[in-house]
């Protein structure tokens, strides 16, 4: 079965989502909704905000259903850390809150 | 979308940009070395939101752009052979070879197929046992584990009709080449997040130290990029040449071990020609002896072709951060994504294609 991306791209589709967010290097994170085996390889169904595609999970052996992974050319290459993600956001929100208190130098439209 | 929308919010990005403005006291030249980041920077206009002291130059981080003309000409020759199916990532189809591109080979009857994953190419080989299936295996460290898996899978399935035209390149040797050049302008690097997701960033500390440049592992969303830039600027202003990670949710110091193990099993370092830059010693990966049966360069006798670049194209200087797309006299005139003269205008990750698409059309007056 051809992937959705192949179908879209092969047909010359240039929609933002197909071309960019699922493009070669941007690696949008997706959520693993199902894990299965195919010809000896650990595979998964991965949901990218509504678009579900198959990805090879051999490089994230510890991945479970519900985990978020970065997928690159059909392979999960990184298991995202929820704790690190929250910490980064909390730290950045703190920066912005401080800006709000002291008044930013530029407009934050 | 989780892990996406939080990193695209304008308020946080503006907060980080304000921090950059507060931090910077003198001009700095920063390079990103990842086509995905180049695209994201231009798409979201981040380069135009930065204080004028900070210049972003776009490095050779687009795999489609740096694949050598010799290998593209070889792919074109192999694709034109009667019993061959050439499978490739879609971006490669429009890349100009010396005389034509893969699209024109397909139009002339060649069987050229776009695949999303290298495993799709393996499947094509399974389904077509009496045809030779050649996968054009381009890419940086991010694509190496998938391509390595394709070879291992083909071997374990006993597929004798599968081979790969390998054009793998690595980021650290390219950084050495750029930083070691007498023309170098780069003072700090954003390191490619997903290359580091695979390889880790332990290799970058010694480079930072050797050339006195800070290197910060950076993600792809606007907030990630703004944060990466902030960190590089903070390190530059503090005169600290170290490697740091600003993409913690996806990258660890040691990287993805299972992926690195398979790369080591399948590939070994080799010299590689980069389009527009030239030979960089030890900058590529080639198939190890145990997997040579799957090397399309050995399987197909492709006569040496004298590669010929467009005389107008300045992609090489753009890829080294010496020039910007609008410094090129052909940009948006003779050279557009529909009729590209060089690879940087082809891939959505190429600097020229990104500038063209997002209307950076402030081209100089023509003479």
Interface residues (C-beta under 8 A of the other chain):
Chain A: X2 X3 X5 X6 X9 X10 X19 X20 X23 X24 X25 X26 X27 X28 X29 X31 X39 X40 X41 X48 X49 X56 X58 X59 X60 X61 X68 X70 X72 X73 X74 X75 X77 X78 X80 X81 X82 X84 X85 X87 X88 X89 X92 X93 X95 X96 X99 X104 X105 X106 X107 X108 X109
Chain B: X1 X2 X3 X4 X6 X10 X11 X12 X14 X15 X16 X17 X18 X19 X21 X22 X34 X35 X36 X37 X39 X40 X43 X61 X63 X64 X89 X90 X91 X113 X114 X115 X116 X117 X118 X119 X120 X139 X142 X143 X145 X146 X149 X153 X156 X157 X192 X193 X194 X197 X198 X220 X223 X227 X248 X249 X250 X251 X256 X258 X259 X262 X347 X348 X349
